[in-house]
């Protein structure tokens, strides 16, 4: 095998190895949700919102039975979180959100929500009834 052929083979192997890592990283993290635009996943609708007061007061959000808020220890809103909704151990939805609220339109029942920011995770159980809006506040130390 010539030096050029050997070098080309090593380069190809390196690209495959690094390319695979980059692809895996993209698979592990879902794409960011568009702000204020409901998105359907399976039988669930989710929306990422809450950046401004006008967005938080939007009357459309009252019809969502579950609101997840992500805040720091003083109650200030945080963003750029990944929120996961599970039921009976099965992940139903994962949302990357640039805003502090994630709203879910879903059937009544018991769920678990978690949020991850910069490798730190917080979680909570929530019961969603057929009326009103359940509110979960996931509080992180100063971010």
DSSP file (Angstrom, degrees, kcal/mol; ACC not computed):
  #  RESIDUE AA STRUCTURE BP1 BP2  ACC     N-H-->O    O-->H-N    N-H-->O    O-->H-N    TCO  KAPPA ALPHA  PHI   PSI    X-CA   Y-CA   Z-CA
    1    1 A X              0   0    0      0, 0.0     2,-0.0     0, 0.0     0, 0.0   0.000 360.0 360.0 360.0 132.2    0.0    0.0    0.0
    2    2 A X     >  -     0   0    0      1,-0.1     4,-2.4     4,-0.0     5,-0.2  -0.316 360.0-111.6 -76.5 163.9    1.4    3.4   -0.9
    3    3 A X  H  > S+     0   0    0      1,-0.2     4,-2.7     2,-0.2     5,-0.2   0.901 117.7  51.4 -60.7 -42.1    1.8    6.2    1.5
    4    4 A X  H  > S+     0   0    0      1,-0.2     4,-2.5     2,-0.2    -1,-0.2   0.906 110.8  47.4 -65.0 -41.9   -0.9    8.2   -0.2
    5    5 A X  H  > S+     0   0    0      2,-0.2     4,-2.2     1,-0.2    -1,-0.2   0.918 113.5  48.1 -65.1 -42.7   -3.4    5.4   -0.2
    6    6 A X  H  X S+     0   0    0     -4,-2.4     4,-2.4     2,-0.2    -2,-0.2   0.919 112.8  48.0 -62.7 -45.0   -2.7    4.7    3.5
    7    7 A X  H  X S+     0   0    0     -4,-2.7     4,-2.5     1,-0.2    -2,-0.2   0.901 111.2  50.8 -63.5 -41.0   -3.1    8.4    4.4
    8    8 A X  H  X S+     0   0    0     -4,-2.5     4,-2.4     2,-0.2    -1,-0.2   0.892 109.7  50.7 -64.5 -38.8   -6.3    8.6    2.4
    9    9 A X  H  X S+     0   0    0     -4,-2.2     4,-2.4     2,-0.2    -2,-0.2   0.920 111.2  47.5 -64.5 -44.0   -7.7    5.5    4.2
   10   10 A X  H  X S+     0   0    0     -4,-2.4     4,-2.4     2,-0.2    -2,-0.2   0.904 111.5  51.0 -63.4 -41.5   -6.9    7.0    7.6
   11   11 A X  H  X S+     0   0    0     -4,-2.5     4,-2.4     2,-0.2    -2,-0.2   0.923 110.4  49.5 -61.2 -44.6   -8.5   10.3    6.6
   12   12 A X  H  X S+     0   0    0     -4,-2.4     4,-2.3     1,-0.2    -2,-0.2   0.913 110.9  49.3 -61.8 -43.5  -11.6    8.5    5.5
   13   13 A X  H  X S+     0   0    0     -4,-2.4     4,-2.5     1,-0.2    -1,-0.2   0.901 110.8  50.7 -62.5 -40.6  -11.8    6.6    8.7
   14   14 A X  H  X S+     0   0    0     -4,-2.4     4,-2.8     2,-0.2     5,-0.3   0.907 110.2  49.0 -63.5 -42.7  -11.3    9.8   10.7
   15   15 A X  H  X S+     0   0    0     -4,-2.4     4,-2.8     2,-0.2     5,-0.2   0.894 111.4  49.9 -64.5 -39.5  -14.1   11.5    8.8
   16   16 A X  H  X S+     0   0    0     -4,-2.3     4,-2.4    -5,-0.2    -2,-0.2   0.939 112.9  46.5 -63.5 -45.7  -16.4    8.6    9.4
   17   17 A X  H  X S+     0   0    0     -4,-2.5     4,-1.6     2,-0.2    -2,-0.2   0.941 119.2  39.0 -63.3 -48.4  -15.7    8.5   13.1
   18   18 A X  H  X S+     0   0    0     -4,-2.8     4,-2.2     1,-0.2    -1,-0.2   0.885 115.2  53.4 -71.6 -37.1  -16.1   12.2   13.6
   19   19 A X  H  X S+     0   0    0     -4,-2.8     4,-2.4    -5,-0.3    -1,-0.2   0.895 107.0  52.1 -62.6 -40.2  -19.0   12.4   11.2
   20   20 A X  H  X S+     0   0    0     -4,-2.4     4,-2.6    -5,-0.2    -1,-0.2   0.895 108.9  50.6 -63.1 -41.0  -20.8    9.7   13.1
   21   21 A X  H  X S+     0   0    0     -4,-1.6     4,-2.4     2,-0.2    -2,-0.2   0.918 110.8  48.8 -63.0 -43.2  -20.3   11.6   16.4
   22   22 A X  H  X S+     0   0    0     -4,-2.2     4,-1.8     1,-0.2    -2,-0.2   0.912 112.3  48.2 -63.9 -41.8  -21.7   14.8   14.9
   23   23 A X  H  X S+     0   0    0     -4,-2.4     4,-2.0     1,-0.2    -2,-0.2   0.919 111.1  50.7 -64.7 -42.7  -24.7   12.9   13.5
   24   24 A X  H  X S+     0   0    0     -4,-2.6     4,-2.5     1,-0.2    -2,-0.2   0.896 107.7  53.2 -61.8 -40.7  -25.4   11.2   16.9
   25   25 A X  H  X S+     0   0    0     -4,-2.4     4,-1.2     1,-0.2    -1,-0.2   0.888 109.8  48.5 -62.0 -38.6  -25.2   14.6   18.7
   26   26 A X  H  < S+     0   0    0     -4,-1.8    -1,-0.2     1,-0.2    -2,-0.2   0.857 111.4  49.9 -70.1 -34.0  -27.9   15.9   16.3
   27   27 A X  H  < S+     0   0    0     -4,-2.0    -2,-0.2     1,-0.2    -1,-0.2   0.894 107.4  54.3 -69.2 -39.6  -30.1   12.8   16.8
   28   28 A X  H  < S+     0   0    0     -4,-2.5     2,-0.6    -5,-0.2    -1,-0.2   0.807 107.6  53.3 -66.2 -30.6  -29.8   13.1   20.6
   29   29 A X  S  < S-     0   0    0     -4,-1.2    -1,-0.2    -5,-0.2     3,-0.1  -0.919  83.3-139.2-112.9 113.9  -31.1   16.7   20.6
   30   30 A X        -     0   0    0     -2,-0.6     3,-0.1     1,-0.1    -3,-0.1  -0.264  35.9 -89.2 -66.0 158.5  -34.3   17.5   18.9
   31   31 A X        -     0   0    0      1,-0.1    65,-0.7    64,-0.0    -1,-0.1  -0.265  51.3 -89.8 -66.3 155.8  -34.5   20.7   16.8
   32   32 A X  B     -a   96   0A   0     63,-0.1    65,-0.2    -3,-0.1     2,-0.2  -0.392  42.6-119.5 -65.5 139.6  -35.6   23.9   18.5
   33   33 A X        -     0   0    0     63,-2.9    65,-0.4    -3,-0.1     2,-0.2  -0.516  28.7-107.6 -75.1 146.4  -39.4   24.5   18.4
   34   34 A X    >   -     0   0    0      3,-0.2     3,-1.1    -2,-0.2    14,-0.6  -0.571  43.3-105.0 -71.1 140.1  -40.6   27.6   16.6
   35   35 A X  B 3  S+e   48   0B   0      1,-0.2    14,-0.2    -2,-0.2    -1,-0.1  -0.417  95.1   1.0 -68.7 139.1  -41.8   30.2   19.2
   36   36 A X  T 3  S+     0   0    0     12,-3.3     2,-0.5     1,-0.1    -1,-0.2   0.693 101.5 115.7  61.5  23.9  -45.6   30.7   19.5
   37   37 A X    <   -     0   0    0     -3,-1.1    11,-0.3    11,-0.3    -3,-0.2  -0.937  64.2-132.1-126.4 108.1  -46.4   28.0   16.9
   38   38 A X        -     0   0    0     -2,-0.5     2,-0.4     9,-0.1     9,-0.2  -0.302  22.9-164.8 -59.0 139.4  -48.2   24.9   18.0
   39   39 A X  E     -F   46   0B   0      7,-3.0     7,-2.8     2,-0.0     2,-0.4  -0.994  11.1-137.5-129.2 132.8  -46.7   21.6   16.8
   40   40 A X  E     +F   45   0B   0     -2,-0.4     2,-0.4     5,-0.2     5,-0.2  -0.749  20.9 176.8 -94.1 137.2  -48.4   18.2   16.9
   41   41 A X  E >   -F   44   0B   0      3,-3.5     3,-2.8    -2,-0.4     2,-0.1  -0.967  64.8 -46.7-138.3 118.1  -46.5   15.1   18.0
   42   42 A X  T 3  S-     0   0    0     -2,-0.4    51,-0.0     1,-0.3    50,-0.0  -0.390 123.7 -24.6  55.2-125.9  -48.5   11.9   18.1
   43   43 A X  T 3  S+     0   0    0     -2,-0.1     2,-0.4    -3,-0.1    -1,-0.3   0.123 124.8  89.3-100.9  20.0  -51.7   12.7   20.0
   44   44 A X  E <   -F   41   0B   0     -3,-2.8    -3,-3.5    48,-0.1     2,-0.4  -0.911  58.9-155.6-120.3 143.0  -50.1   15.7   21.7
   45   45 A X  E     -FG  40 105B   0     60,-2.0    60,-3.3    -2,-0.4     2,-0.3  -0.961  17.4-175.4-113.6 137.5  -49.8   19.3   20.7
   46   46 A X  E     -FG  39 104B   0     -7,-2.8    -7,-3.0    -2,-0.4     2,-0.3  -0.946   8.6-170.8-131.2 152.0  -47.0   21.5   22.2
   47   47 A X  E     - G   0 103B   0     56,-2.0    56,-2.7    -2,-0.3     2,-0.5  -0.995  14.9-145.8-143.4 139.4  -46.1   25.1   22.0
   48   48 A X  E     +eG  35 102B   0    -14,-0.6   -12,-3.3    -2,-0.3   -11,-0.3  -0.910  46.6 121.2-103.2 125.9  -43.0   27.0   23.1
   49   49 A X  E     + G   0 101B   0     52,-2.3    52,-2.5    -2,-0.5     7,-0.1  -0.830   9.4 105.1-159.8-168.1  -43.8   30.5   24.3
   50   50 A X        +     0   0    0     -2,-0.2     6,-0.1    50,-0.2    -1,-0.1   0.554  43.7 126.2  95.8   9.7  -43.6   33.0   27.2
   51   51 A X  S    S+     0   0    0     50,-0.1     2,-0.2    48,-0.1    26,-0.1   0.926  76.7  27.4 -67.4 -43.1  -40.8   35.3   26.1
   52   52 A X  S  > S-     0   0    0      1,-0.1     4,-2.1     0, 0.0     5,-0.2  -0.720  84.1-112.1-115.4 166.2  -42.8   38.5   26.4
   53   53 A X  H  > S+     0   0    0     -2,-0.2     4,-1.9     1,-0.2     5,-0.1   0.890 118.8  55.4 -61.9 -40.7  -45.8   39.5   28.5
   54   54 A X  H  4 S+     0   0    0      1,-0.2     4,-0.3     2,-0.2    -1,-0.2   0.905 108.2  48.5 -59.6 -41.1  -47.9   39.7   25.3
   55   55 A X  H >4 S+     0   0    0      1,-0.2     3,-1.1     2,-0.2    -1,-0.2   0.903 110.9  49.7 -65.4 -40.8  -47.0   36.1   24.6
   56   56 A X  H 3< S+     0   0    0     -4,-2.1    -1,-0.2     1,-0.2    -2,-0.2   0.810 111.8  49.3 -68.4 -28.1  -47.8   34.9   28.1
   57   57 A X  T 3< S+     0   0    0     -4,-1.9    -1,-0.2    -5,-0.2    -2,-0.2   0.391  77.5 131.0 -90.4   3.3  -51.2   36.7   27.9
   58   58 A X    X   -     0   0    0     -3,-1.1     3,-1.5    -4,-0.3     4,-0.3  -0.392  56.5-142.3 -59.8 122.4  -52.1   35.2   24.5
   59   59 A X  G >  S+     0   0    0      1,-0.3     3,-1.1    -2,-0.2     4,-0.3   0.712  93.0  73.0 -64.2 -19.0  -55.7   33.8   25.0
   60   60 A X  G >  S+     0   0    0      1,-0.2     3,-1.3     2,-0.1    -1,-0.3   0.835  87.7  62.9 -61.5 -30.6  -54.9   30.7   22.8
   61   61 A X  G X  S+     0   0    0     -3,-1.5     3,-1.6     1,-0.3    -1,-0.2   0.679  83.3  75.8 -74.7 -16.1  -52.7   29.3   25.6
   62   62 A X  G <  S+     0   0    0     -3,-1.1    -1,-0.3    -4,-0.3    -2,-0.1   0.751  87.5  62.5 -65.1 -21.9  -55.7   28.9   28.1
   63   63 A X  G <  S+     0   0    0     -3,-1.3     2,-0.6    -4,-0.3    -1,-0.3   0.474  81.4  95.5 -84.0  -0.1  -56.9   25.9   26.1
   64   64 A X    <   -     0   0    0     -3,-1.6    41,-0.2     1,-0.1    40,-0.0  -0.819  65.9-152.9 -92.9 119.8  -53.7   23.9   26.9
   65   65 A X  S    S+     0   0    0     -2,-0.6    69,-3.2    41,-0.2     2,-0.4   0.634  77.8  48.1 -69.1 -13.4  -54.3   21.7   30.0
   66   66 A X  E     -Hi 104 134B   0     38,-1.6    38,-2.7    67,-0.2     2,-0.5  -0.984  59.3-177.1-135.1 127.4  -50.6   21.7   31.0
   67   67 A X  E     -Hi 103 135B   0     67,-2.7    69,-2.9    -2,-0.4     2,-0.5  -0.986   7.4-164.8-121.7 124.6  -48.2   24.6   31.4
   68   68 A X  E     -Hi 102 136B   0     34,-2.9    34,-2.2    -2,-0.5     2,-0.4  -0.941   7.0-168.0-109.1 124.0  -44.5   24.0   32.3
   69   69 A X  E     -Hi 101 137B   0     67,-3.3    69,-3.1    -2,-0.5     2,-0.5  -0.924   7.9-154.5-113.6 137.5  -42.5   27.1   33.4
   70   70 A X  E     + i   0 138B   0     30,-2.1     8,-2.6    -2,-0.4     2,-0.3  -0.954  27.1 159.1-115.1 121.2  -38.8   27.1   33.8
   71   71 A X  E     -Ji  77 139B   0     67,-2.3    69,-2.9    -2,-0.5     6,-0.2  -0.854  36.0-115.5-135.6 166.2  -37.3   29.6   36.3
   72   72 A X  E >   - i   0 140B   0      4,-2.3     3,-2.0    -2,-0.3    69,-0.2  -0.324  53.1 -81.3 -92.1-174.4  -34.2   30.2   38.3
   73   73 A X  T 3  S+     0   0    0     67,-0.6    68,-0.1     1,-0.3    66,-0.1   0.697 131.3  49.7 -65.8 -19.0  -34.1   30.3   42.1
   74   74 A X  T 3  S-     0   0    0      2,-0.1    -1,-0.3    67,-0.0    67,-0.1   0.370 121.6-103.5 -99.5   4.4  -35.5   33.9   42.3
   75   75 A X  S <  S+     0   0    0     -3,-2.0     2,-0.2     1,-0.3    -2,-0.1   0.482  71.5 144.6  91.1   2.6  -38.4   33.1   39.9
   76   76 A X        -     0   0    0      1,-0.1    -4,-2.3    -5,-0.0    -1,-0.3  -0.549  56.2-104.7 -75.6 140.8  -36.9   34.8   36.8
   77   77 A X  B     -J   71   0B   0     -6,-0.2     2,-0.3    -2,-0.2    -6,-0.3  -0.344  34.9-159.7 -67.3 143.1  -37.8   33.0   33.6
   78   78 A X        -     0   0    0     -8,-2.6    -8,-0.3    22,-0.2     2,-0.2  -0.771   6.5-166.7-115.7 163.9  -35.1   30.9   31.9
   79   79 A X        +     0   0    0     -2,-0.3    19,-0.2     1,-0.1    20,-0.1  -0.797  55.5  62.1-139.6-177.0  -34.9   29.7   28.3
   80   80 A X  S    S+     0   0    0     17,-1.0    38,-0.3    -2,-0.2     2,-0.3   0.877  72.7 145.6  62.1  41.5  -33.0   27.3   26.0
   81   81 A X  E     -B   97   0A   0     16,-1.4    16,-3.0    18,-0.4     2,-0.6  -0.683  49.7-133.2-104.0 160.6  -34.3   24.2   28.0
   82   82 A X  E     -BC  96 116A   0     34,-2.0    34,-2.0    -2,-0.3     2,-0.5  -0.972  25.1-165.1-111.6 116.6  -35.2   20.8   26.8
   83   83 A X  E     -BC  95 115A   0     12,-3.1    12,-3.2    -2,-0.6     2,-0.4  -0.880   2.7-166.8-107.3 131.7  -38.5   19.7   28.3
   84   84 A X  E     -BC  94 114A   0     30,-2.7    30,-2.1    -2,-0.5     2,-0.5  -0.968   5.8-158.1-120.8 134.0  -39.6   16.0   28.2
   85   85 A X  E     +BC  93 113A   0      8,-2.8     7,-3.1    -2,-0.4     8,-1.5  -0.942  18.0 178.7-109.7 126.5  -43.1   14.8   28.9
   86   86 A X  E     -BC  91 112A   0     26,-2.9    26,-2.4    -2,-0.5     2,-0.4  -0.914  16.5-168.1-128.1 155.9  -43.5   11.1   30.0
   87   87 A X  E >  S-B   90   0A   0      3,-2.1     3,-2.0    -2,-0.3    24,-0.1  -0.969  79.5  -9.8-142.2 126.7  -46.3    8.9   31.0
   88   88 A X  T 3  S-     0   0    0     -2,-0.4     3,-0.1     1,-0.3    23,-0.1   0.861 130.3 -54.5  53.2  39.3  -45.8    5.5   32.5
   89   89 A X  T 3  S+     0   0    0      1,-0.2     2,-0.5    23,-0.0    -1,-0.3   0.395 112.9 118.0  80.7  -3.5  -42.1    5.7   31.8
   90   90 A X  E <   - B   0  87A   0     -3,-2.0    -3,-2.1     2,-0.0     2,-0.5  -0.859  66.1-127.7-101.3 126.3  -42.6    6.3   28.0
   91   91 A X  E     + B   0  86A   0     -2,-0.5    -5,-0.3    -5,-0.2     3,-0.1  -0.584  28.5 177.3 -70.4 121.1  -41.4    9.6   26.6
   92   92 A X  E     -     0   0A   0     -7,-3.1     2,-0.3    -2,-0.5    -6,-0.2   0.778  63.9  -0.2 -94.8 -32.9  -44.3   11.2   24.8
   93   93 A X  E     - B   0  85A   0     -8,-1.5    -8,-2.8   -51,-0.0     2,-0.4  -0.983  51.1-163.0-158.4 144.0  -42.7   14.5   23.7
   94   94 A X  E     - B   0  84A   0     -2,-0.3     2,-0.4   -10,-0.2   -10,-0.2  -0.995  16.8-171.9-130.9 127.8  -39.4   16.3   23.9
   95   95 A X  E     - B   0  83A   0    -12,-3.2   -12,-3.1    -2,-0.4     2,-0.7  -0.974  18.5-154.1-125.9 125.9  -39.2   20.0   23.2
   96   96 A X  E     -aB  32  82A   0    -65,-0.7   -63,-2.9    -2,-0.4     2,-0.4  -0.902  29.8-169.7 -93.3 119.2  -36.2   22.3   22.8
   97   97 A X  E     - B   0  81A   0    -16,-3.0   -16,-1.4    -2,-0.7   -17,-1.0  -0.932  33.3-166.1-123.2 131.9  -37.6   25.7   23.8
   98   98 A X  S    S+     0   0    0     -2,-0.4     2,-0.2   -65,-0.4    -1,-0.1   0.449  80.2  65.5 -87.8  -2.3  -36.1   29.1   23.4
   99   99 A X  S    S-     0   0    0      2,-0.2   -18,-0.4   -20,-0.1   -49,-0.2  -0.664  90.2-114.1-113.8 172.5  -38.8   30.5   25.7
  100  100 A X  S    S+     0   0    0     -2,-0.2   -30,-2.1   -21,-0.1     2,-0.4   0.587  91.9  64.6 -85.1  -9.9  -39.6   29.9   29.4
  101  101 A X  E     -GH  49  69B   0    -52,-2.5   -52,-2.3   -32,-0.2     2,-0.4  -0.918  52.0-174.9-116.6 140.1  -43.0   28.2   28.9
  102  102 A X  E     -GH  48  68B   0    -34,-2.2   -34,-2.9    -2,-0.4     2,-0.4  -0.991  14.4-164.0-125.6 124.9  -43.9   24.9   27.2
  103  103 A X  E     -GH  47  67B   0    -56,-2.7   -56,-2.0    -2,-0.4     2,-0.4  -0.865   0.2-160.1-109.0 142.2  -47.6   24.2   26.9
  104  104 A X  E     -GH  46  66B   0    -38,-2.7   -38,-1.6    -2,-0.4     2,-0.7  -0.978  11.8-156.3-125.1 133.8  -49.1   20.8   26.2
  105  105 A X  E     +G   45   0B   0    -60,-3.3   -60,-2.0    -2,-0.4     2,-0.3  -0.945  45.3 135.3-104.2 112.3  -52.5   19.9   24.9
  106  106 A X        -     0   0    0     -2,-0.7   -41,-0.2   -62,-0.2   -62,-0.1  -0.918  56.3 -76.9-153.0 170.2  -53.1   16.3   26.0
  107  107 A X        -     0   0    0     -2,-0.3    21,-0.1     1,-0.1    23,-0.0  -0.366  59.1 -89.8 -72.5 152.7  -55.5   14.0   27.6
  108  108 A X  S    S+     0   0    0     -2,-0.1     2,-0.3    19,-0.1    21,-0.2  -0.277  77.6  94.3 -58.1 150.1  -56.2   14.0   31.3
  109  109 A X  E    S- D   0 128A   0     19,-2.1    19,-3.3    -3,-0.1     2,-0.5  -0.928  75.2 -54.3 154.8-176.2  -53.9   11.8   33.4
  110  110 A X  E     + D   0 127A   0     -2,-0.3     2,-0.3    17,-0.2    17,-0.2  -0.824  55.6 169.6 -97.8 131.5  -50.7   11.5   35.4
  111  111 A X  E     - D   0 126A   0     15,-3.1    15,-2.7    -2,-0.5     2,-0.4  -0.854  28.5-137.1-134.4 166.8  -47.5   12.7   33.7
  112  112 A X  E     -CD  86 125A   0    -26,-2.4   -26,-2.9    -2,-0.3     2,-0.4  -0.998  19.3-166.9-125.7 132.7  -43.9   13.4   34.6
  113  113 A X  E     -CD  85 124A   0     11,-2.9    11,-2.5    -2,-0.4     2,-0.3  -0.947   6.2-179.3-119.6 143.2  -42.2   16.5   33.2
  114  114 A X  E     -CD  84 123A   0    -30,-2.1   -30,-2.7    -2,-0.4     2,-0.4  -0.978   9.6-159.8-136.8 152.3  -38.5   17.2   33.2
  115  115 A X  E     -CD  83 122A   0      7,-2.8     7,-2.3    -2,-0.3     2,-0.4  -0.995   3.6-160.7-131.9 140.0  -36.3   20.0   32.0
  116  116 A X  E     +CD  82 121A   0    -34,-2.0   -34,-2.0    -2,-0.4     2,-0.4  -0.980  10.9 175.0-121.4 130.5  -32.6   20.0   31.2
  117  117 A X  E >  S- D   0 120A   0      3,-2.5     3,-2.2    -2,-0.4   -36,-0.1  -0.979  74.2 -21.9-134.1 122.3  -30.5   23.1   31.0
  118  118 A X  T 3  S-     0   0    0     -2,-0.4     3,-0.1   -38,-0.3   -37,-0.1   0.848 128.5 -47.6  49.5  42.2  -26.7   22.9   30.5
  119  119 A X  T 3  S+     0   0    0      1,-0.3     2,-0.4     0, 0.0    -1,-0.3   0.468 114.2 115.2  83.3   1.1  -26.6   19.3   31.9
  120  120 A X  E <   -D  117   0A   0     -3,-2.2    -3,-2.5     2,-0.0     2,-0.4  -0.891  48.5-160.3-105.4 135.3  -28.7   20.0   35.0
  121  121 A X  E     -D  116   0A   0     -2,-0.4     2,-0.3    -5,-0.2    -5,-0.2  -0.925  13.7-179.3-121.7 140.5  -32.1   18.3   35.2
  122  122 A X  E     -D  115   0A   0     -7,-2.3    -7,-2.8    -2,-0.4     2,-0.3  -0.973  12.2-178.8-129.8 147.4  -35.2   19.1   37.3
  123  123 A X  E     -D  114   0A   0     -2,-0.3     2,-0.3    -9,-0.2    -9,-0.2  -0.966   9.5-178.7-146.9 161.8  -38.4   17.0   37.2
  124  124 A X  E     -D  113   0A   0    -11,-2.5   -11,-2.9    -2,-0.3     2,-0.3  -0.987  25.4-122.8-157.8 149.7  -41.9   16.9   38.7
  125  125 A X  E     -D  112   0A   0     -2,-0.3     2,-0.3   -13,-0.2   -13,-0.2  -0.702  32.3-174.6 -89.9 149.8  -45.0   14.7   38.6
  126  126 A X  E     -D  111   0A   0    -15,-2.7   -15,-3.1    -2,-0.3     2,-0.6  -0.996  21.5-145.4-148.0 142.0  -48.3   16.4   37.5
  127  127 A X  E     -D  110   0A   0     -2,-0.3     2,-0.6   -17,-0.2   -17,-0.2  -0.941  16.9-156.9-105.8 122.9  -51.9   15.4   37.3
  128  128 A X  E     -D  109   0A   0    -19,-3.3   -19,-2.1    -2,-0.6     2,-0.1  -0.885  11.1-161.8-102.4 122.7  -53.8   16.9   34.4
  129  129 A X        -     0   0    0     -2,-0.6     5,-0.1     2,-0.3   -64,-0.0  -0.352  33.3-104.5 -94.5 179.6  -57.6   17.1   34.9
  130  130 A X  S    S+     0   0    0     -2,-0.1     2,-0.3   -22,-0.1    -1,-0.1   0.526 102.7  50.9 -81.1  -6.2  -60.3   17.6   32.3
  131  131 A X  S    S+     0   0    0    -66,-0.1    -2,-0.3     0, 0.0     0, 0.0  -0.955 100.5   1.2-132.6 151.5  -60.8   21.2   33.4
  132  132 A X  S    S-     0   0    0     -2,-0.3     2,-0.5     1,-0.1     0, 0.0  -0.155  87.4 -66.5  73.7-168.4  -58.5   24.2   33.9
  133  133 A X        -     0   0    0     -5,-0.0     2,-0.3   -67,-0.0   -67,-0.2  -0.980  35.4-142.1-128.9 120.9  -54.7   24.3   33.4
  134  134 A X  E     -i   66   0B   0    -69,-3.2   -67,-2.7    -2,-0.5     2,-0.5  -0.604  20.6-153.0 -76.8 140.8  -52.2   22.4   35.5
  135  135 A X  E     -i   67   0B   0     -2,-0.3     2,-0.5   -69,-0.2   -67,-0.2  -0.974  12.6-173.4-123.4 125.7  -49.0   24.4   36.2
  136  136 A X  E     -i   68   0B   0    -69,-2.9   -67,-3.3    -2,-0.5     2,-0.6  -0.974   6.0-163.3-117.1 128.2  -45.6   23.0   36.8
  137  137 A X  E     -i   69   0B   0     -2,-0.5     2,-0.7   -69,-0.2   -67,-0.2  -0.950   2.5-162.8-112.4 116.6  -42.7   25.3   37.8
  138  138 A X  E     -i   70   0B   0    -69,-3.1   -67,-2.3    -2,-0.6     2,-0.5  -0.887  13.3-156.9-100.8 115.4  -39.3   23.7   37.4
  139  139 A X  E     -i   71   0B   0     -2,-0.7     2,-0.3   -69,-0.2   -67,-0.2  -0.819   9.5-171.1-103.8 124.0  -36.8   25.8   39.5
  140  140 A X  E     -i   72   0B   0    -69,-2.9   -67,-0.6    -2,-0.5     3,-0.2  -0.802  30.1-105.1-107.8 150.2  -33.1   25.8   38.7
  141  141 A X  S    S-     0   0    0     -2,-0.3    -1,-0.1   -69,-0.2   -67,-0.0  -0.189  74.4 -48.0 -60.8 168.1  -30.3   27.3   40.7
  142  142 A X              0   0    0      1,-0.2    -1,-0.2   -70,-0.1   -70,-0.0  -0.112 360.0 360.0 -45.2 126.1  -28.9   30.6   39.3
  143  143 A X              0   0    0     -3,-0.2    -1,-0.2     0, 0.0    -2,-0.1   0.335 360.0 360.0-114.0 360.0  -28.2   30.1   35.6
